[in-house]
Amino acid sequence: MSQKDGKERGAAVEHGLEGLIYASRWLMAPLYLGLTFALAILVITFFRELVVAIPALYTMEEKQIILLVLTLIDISLAGNLVLIILFSGYENFVSKIEAAHDDVDRPEWMGTLDFSGLKIKLVASIVAISAIHLLKIFMNLDSYTAASIQWYVTIHLTFVGSGIGFALMDWIEEKSHKVSKEGH
């Protein structure tokens, strides 16, 4: 076997391995399909909350109505989070969603959201969900101990701090790329 044959065989193995690794992205497709079922569960949960509340609507106190609305907002935000992960994850890691390519209702960020932008959107959604949950707790303080409230606030502040940290890291990375481009 000549050295040339060895290089060609090595290149063929490398090409085959790279093709297999590239095709492995399709292993994520069932997970994204599963997220569509998770979204359906959120829709069912949303309407279950409404159906349960409707008979008591006229006798509910204002506080109970506000808690119901906050719960519905919380479920909606969770659904938005699932959609962001579903669309962005699929487009960034599996394949472009051609069915939405020419659709006038296609979300503006779809197809343009990179991993950095995805992180920021995810953290912002998580912080919003956490804030709604915290607001629900504050509306019902007598049901929680001081220690559990402190933990909820600490966890929320951790989410906020993480969001600020991610944004700061992205800003620093953007500045360093700008400086390196100007230097070359």
Order of alpha helices (4+ residues) and beta strands (2+ residues): alpha-alpha-alpha-alpha-alpha
